[in-house]
Amino acid sequence: MKTGEESASLTERTYGSVRIKIVDIHEAKTQLSQLLATGEEFFIAKASKPIAKVTAIDSPDAGQQKRLGFMKGQFKVPEDFDRIG
């Protein structure tokens, strides 16, 4: 992929205020690492028709992360829980 220029297999379209990057499937195959490194959303197209959308996976918000001890104080373990019957 050419830097600073638009290559023949990379196009950008604007819909309202949204700019969409569209990459030809062959360009995506050879330049996938570079495309992903930008962190930008893009579409992969075959014969100029978008067939896949590539987006970053966001990490969950701090309030949504699982953490140890989240049930602390909500139940009590019986004294004899580890005794064999």
C-alpha positions, 0 to 999 in steps of 0.5 A: 500500500502506498503511503501518502497516496491512494492506491488503485485498490484502496478507496475512501468514500464519504457518506454524510460525515462518515468516511469509509475506507474500502480495500480490495481483497488482494490488497487486504491479503498482502497488507493486512498487518499494516491495515490493522496497525492503523486501528481504523475500521475498513471494509474489504471488497471483491469486485468493488463490492464490500464483503467484510467489515474489519473493526477493532475489538474494544476492551470492556469498560472498567465496570464491566470487567470481571474481578476477584472478590466481587461477591465478598460478603454476600454469602457465608461458607459453612464451617464443615464444607471440607469434611468428608461425609 
